[in-house]
């Protein structure tokens, strides 16, 4: 089995109320791949420039992540993003975006990336997501991310992609915006009518829910004493979530697998935000992930069965 | 056993993107009492004007709620609030606030209200909360709500109340503002150092967490297809939460009781927002509450124990 992710590899400069870092390795595909590498062989399809060095490659290859399909554009510069987080760390301003080589990114999947049965289309132009889908002849489970920009300027293409994927992973505000429905539940149900069988509504620092035609499951975020860099949390969550499903190939996916995938995605994402960039997840170990999943279960479980004497 | 709540009885005019209602019975003490009446005898201490009629009294007395300590000010008008919800229903603008008789509210507890072992200080001026505490000679468990206004203009008094209560129930943003800490966990821990042994961080439409020195428990909000009026959701939650604890008088409160109190508070609050004002909770039945608690358990439970084969 293997898992292919198509998306951005980038450098991020991040400022928070407490600290700042310059030009860290980042990008959706990077964060996704590091999280997914706990579960499966991961192929990254992306594009970088001359400033992407052997040291950066090493962050990925150290975890067995395949980088053959990361195209190097000679003379080009890698996608760069700079942002500043507000006091509550749940919202941010973009200070700078330099698409650079990412502007003309045309994903080309090598035969080995094409063999993957699981594919994650990170947040890129919907027309490119469609191109990738045409190349993924072996895909059995495809998940998609997107953003408000594409909902606004490329909704038709986005709807075409939606009709061809199994799973949508978006922020709750994005699914509400995309469907024009006022709640996550009504928006998710509208999305299920458009093609996907699984909808994940991410809720930022609060957690996430997964909704299928069978029901829903909701998981609070792991409570942290300190958050140092939320960048990439959503992609890290997606990496754990989709990675778990890639490694548990019963299809259609079972609701039980979805619940556990949510817990693993959430656990790894909670580590991601503890430190800047990829620092924490790069050195994260399996036992640490398992420990946090168990902790998540402990702090969310209650006994709803015991009879309570009500006066009404 | 009995439970006393001190706070606002009001009329609310509410506008949402979908509908509007004029001068509905509302106020923190009203919503709290209706929810708490599932668990215990409730005494409401408040103040109203001539516009508060037998019909309004009936909404409370129909559920055995004691209203002897709701003072009627002859020639006065009841506290009035008007607000308009934004598209996502999680934020709102206040259109009008007329304190009326509430402006000179001086809570006076009759002997029967004073016998309560459980007390909820709804969101009123901290100096009044202190007055009430002096009158509650029999209190074994006191919980408190407040708001950003008091944190800004009466923080010293608020800290004095905090030092004397067992439980604080605030929005996550409020506990962060009150303590100057950036996360719910760090803010709650700072609050635990100020006196209370239980901190509840409400997260609006996302759910809530309870934090003690023993640990924490986090519960997502019950997912609704439709939300029609979020007004009073926090007070309804508090009513279910504190009401449950009042009816389970083991002191100090056990963590097990806190988890279940969270579930009952959350379940009743989810009904509250389904319809305008007190409409839904007024006719809510015990079996409906129990069913939603069980549903909440079902949609939040996962198996974190099963061994997963990780590659790292």
Contacts between the chains, C-beta under 8 A, distances in Angstrom:
chain1	res1	chain2	res2	distance
A	17	B	182	7.2
A	18	B	182	7.9
A	37	B	311	6.6
A	37	B	312	6.4
A	38	B	310	4.9
A	38	B	311	5.9
A	38	B	312	5.1
A	39	B	310	6.9
A	39	B	311	6.6
A	40	B	311	7.3
A	63	B	312	6.3
A	64	B	311	7.1
A	87	B	182	6.9
A	88	B	173	7.1
A	88	B	176	7.1
A	88	B	182	7.3
A	89	B	182	6.6
A	89	B	183	7.9
A	173	B	88	7.1
A	176	B	88	7.1
A	182	B	17	7.1
A	182	B	18	7.9
A	182	B	87	6.9
A	182	B	88	7.3
A	182	B	89	6.6
A	182	B	226	7.7
A	182	B	227	7.1
A	183	B	89	7.9
A	183	B	223	7.7
A	183	B	224	6.0
A	183	B	225	6.3
A	183	B	226	6.6
A	183	B	227	6.0
A	184	B	223	6.5
A	185	B	223	4.7
A	185	B	224	6.2
A	185	B	225	4.8
A	186	B	225	5.1
A	186	B	226	6.8
A	189	B	225	7.5
A	203	B	206	5.6
A	206	B	203	5.6
A	206	B	206	3.9
A	206	B	207	6.9
A	206	B	220	8.0
A	207	B	206	6.9
A	207	B	207	7.5
A	207	B	218	7.8
A	207	B	220	6.1
A	209	B	220	7.0
A	209	B	223	6.5
A	211	B	223	7.9
A	215	B	299	6.8
A	216	B	223	5.7
A	216	B	299	5.6
A	217	B	299	5.7
A	217	B	300	7.3
A	217	B	302	6.9
A	218	B	207	7.8
A	218	B	220	3.7
A	218	B	223	6.4
A	218	B	299	5.7
A	218	B	300	5.7
A	219	B	220	7.1
A	219	B	300	7.2
A	219	B	302	7.4
A	220	B	206	8.0
A	220	B	207	6.2
A	220	B	209	7.0
A	220	B	218	3.7
A	220	B	219	7.1
A	220	B	220	5.7
A	223	B	183	7.7
A	223	B	184	6.5
A	223	B	185	4.8
A	223	B	209	6.5
A	223	B	211	8.0
A	223	B	216	5.8
A	223	B	218	6.4
A	224	B	183	6.0
A	224	B	185	6.2
A	225	B	183	6.3
A	225	B	185	4.8
A	225	B	186	5.1
A	225	B	189	7.5
A	226	B	182	7.7
A	226	B	183	6.6
A	226	B	186	6.8
A	227	B	182	7.1
A	227	B	183	5.9
A	244	B	308	7.4
A	247	B	308	7.9
A	247	B	309	7.3
A	256	B	303	7.4
A	259	B	302	4.0
A	259	B	303	7.4
A	260	B	302	6.1
A	260	B	303	6.8
A	260	B	304	7.7
A	260	B	306	7.2
A	260	B	308	7.3
A	262	B	302	7.2
A	263	B	302	5.5
A	263	B	304	6.0
A	264	B	308	7.2
A	284	B	312	7.3
A	285	B	312	6.3
A	286	B	310	3.6
A	286	B	311	7.6
A	286	B	312	5.2
A	289	B	310	6.5
A	290	B	308	7.1
A	290	B	310	7.2
A	293	B	304	4.8
A	294	B	304	4.8
A	294	B	305	7.0
A	296	B	304	6.4
A	297	B	302	6.3
A	297	B	303	7.5
A	297	B	304	3.2
A	297	B	305	7.4
A	298	B	304	7.8
A	299	B	215	6.8
A	299	B	216	5.6
A	299	B	217	5.7
A	299	B	218	5.7
A	300	B	217	7.3
A	300	B	218	5.7
A	300	B	219	7.2
A	300	B	300	5.6
A	300	B	301	7.8
A	301	B	300	7.8
A	301	B	301	6.3
A	302	B	217	6.9
A	302	B	219	7.3
A	302	B	259	4.0
A	302	B	260	6.1
A	302	B	262	7.2
A	302	B	263	5.5
A	302	B	297	6.3
A	303	B	256	7.4
A	303	B	259	7.4
A	303	B	260	6.8
A	303	B	297	7.5
A	304	B	260	7.8
A	304	B	263	6.0
A	304	B	293	4.8
A	304	B	294	4.8
A	304	B	296	6.5
A	304	B	297	3.2
A	304	B	298	7.7
A	305	B	294	7.0
A	305	B	297	7.5
A	306	B	260	7.3
A	308	B	244	7.4
A	308	B	247	8.0
A	308	B	260	7.3
A	308	B	264	7.2
A	308	B	290	7.1
A	309	B	247	7.3
A	310	B	38	4.9
A	310	B	39	6.9
A	310	B	286	3.6
A	310	B	289	6.5
A	310	B	290	7.2
A	311	B	37	6.6
A	311	B	38	5.9
A	311	B	39	6.6
A	311	B	40	7.4
A	311	B	64	7.1
A	311	B	286	7.6
A	312	B	37	6.5
A	312	B	38	5.1
A	312	B	63	6.3
A	312	B	284	7.4
A	312	B	285	6.4
A	312	B	286	5.1
